[in-house]
Amino acid sequence: MKDLIGKFLLDWRKRVTLPLLSGRLLDIGCGTNELVREYPGPGIGVDVYDWGDVDLVVKDTSRLPFKAQEFDTITIIAALNHIPNREEVLAEAKRVLKEDGKIIITMLPPFISKIWHILREPWDIDQAERGMKAGEVYGLTHKETLKLLKDAGFRVVYEKLFMFGINRLTIADKADFNA
């Protein structure tokens, strides 16, 4: 059964995110890797699960095989809540992000995310193939996302609500670069 609603919402996230990307892109938790495939610049999608078109499948996204300051833009689109070791992954993102680079995150709040996962369960390949693992949560609050970014050494420079105001896009840069 096709997940038409999931595809519609994925396309919406891509429409919001693609114009904000620049330079060399790293998409952490890339899923089906559509963002990288549609981005006209150089990019690589990494995930811990092979969704069929992932550029690099890794055991742990907190240990990436890239040099320091290799990427201009890092994205974590609708995935930070699915990463059990979020703090370590954000620290690794900071390591591989150029000094003047940016990280872009989209996130649903927990209540909406839980309802969304329940309603979509029959069509959601993520739940059918992989399921929720230990440490994953249904969304993150705005406050949790901000704290995670701050604790990893990022400074929020822009935020925008989209998808009828229930999804939040957050852009941050390296806080110590701006000090």
N, C-alpha and C positions, 0 to 999 in steps of 0.2 A: 504494500500500500504506500502510495506517495505521500510525503509530508509537505503538502503545498503551503500550509501556513508557516512551517519552519523555514521553507525556502524563501517565502515572501519576506519574513523577518530578517533572515540572513542577508538578502539583497538590500534591505533597508539599512542594516548596519554597514554594509559595504558602501552604499551611496553616501552615508554620513562620514565614513572614515577615509575613503580613497582620496578625496581632495586635500586631506591633511597630511598625507604621506610625502616624504621627500628623501632623496638620497638612497643609500643602501638600507633595505628593510629587513628586519627580523620579526617574524610573527611567531610568538610563543603560544603553544596550544592551538595550532593552526587548523585542527580538524581536517576538513576536506581541502584545505589550502586554496580556497577560491580567492581570498584577498590577495595573496601573492601572485596568483595566476592572472588576475585582472590589473595588477599594478604595473604600469609601463616601465618602471625602473628596475634595477637589480634587487632581488629579494630572495629570501629563503624561509620556508615554513618548517618549524620543528614541533614535534608532539611526542608524547610517550606511547601513543597508540597509533598503529598504522591504519589510517582511514582510506588508504588506496592511492592517494596522490601527495602524500607528505614527502617533502624533500629530504628530511633527516629525522629518523625515529631514534630517540635517545631514551635511556633508562630513567634519567632524572634531568629535568630542565634547569636544575640549579648547578649543573656541571656541564656546561656547553663547550664544545671543541673549537672555540673561536678565540682570537686574540683580543686583548683589551682594546677598547675604543674602536671597534670594527664597524659599528652600525650607526647610521644617522637617525633612524626611526625604529623603535621597537613597539610592537602592538601585542596586546593581550585582549582579544575581543571575545567577550562573553565566556571567559575561561578562567579568570583568576580564582573564582570560587571552586573550580574543579581541580585546583593545584593544592595538594595537602601541605606542602612546604612552601607556602606563599612568601614568607619572609626571605628564605634563602634564594628563591627564584628571582625576587625583586633585587636582591643584592647582586646576583649574577647578571641581571639585566643592566644594572648600573655599571658593572665592570665592562661589559661589552659595548656599552653606549658611548659614542663620542662625547667629548666635553660639552659641545654645543648642541647635542642631540636631544630628542624628545621621546617620551614614552606615552603611548595612547592606550587607555583602558576603557572598555565599556562594561557596565555592570547593572544588573537588575537587583532591586532590593529583595531580601529573603522571602517575604510573604508572597510577592508576585511570582518569584522564581519557583517556589514550591507549588503554587497553584498551576503555574504554567507546565511544570514537569508532570504533574498528575494528569492534567487534561491531555497532554501530548503523548503520554506513555505508549498508546497503541501504535503511533507513527514515528516515534523518536528513535532513530537508529543508535544514538548515543546510549540510551537506556537499554535498548534491546541487545546491543552487541557488547557493551562495556559495563554498564550499570554504574552506580555510585560506589566509590571506593572509600575506605577509611580516610578521614580527614577532609573529604569534600563536603561542601555545604551548599544549601540552596541560596545562592546569591550572597551579597555582602551589603551591609548598610553603607550609606555614604560616609559616616563617621569611621567605620572599619577600613574602608578603602583609603581615606585620607591618612589615617594612622599608619597603615601599612606603607604607603608611599613616603610619608615623613620619616618613619623609622629606617627606611632603606636609603635615605639621603636624597629624596626627590622633593621638589617644590612645585606645587600645583600652579599652573599659569593660566589655565582655561578650563571651564566646565560648561556643559550644555546638556539639557534634557532633550530627549527625542523619543519616538515611538509613543506618542500621546502623553509624554511626560513621565513615563515609567522607567525608561532606560536612561542611564547617565553616561555621557562621554567625558572623560577626564584626561587632560594633557598635562604632563609634568616634565620638568627638566631637572638637571643635576643641581641640587641646592648649593653645593660647595663651589660649583663653577661660577655662581652668581654672587658669592660672598665678597 
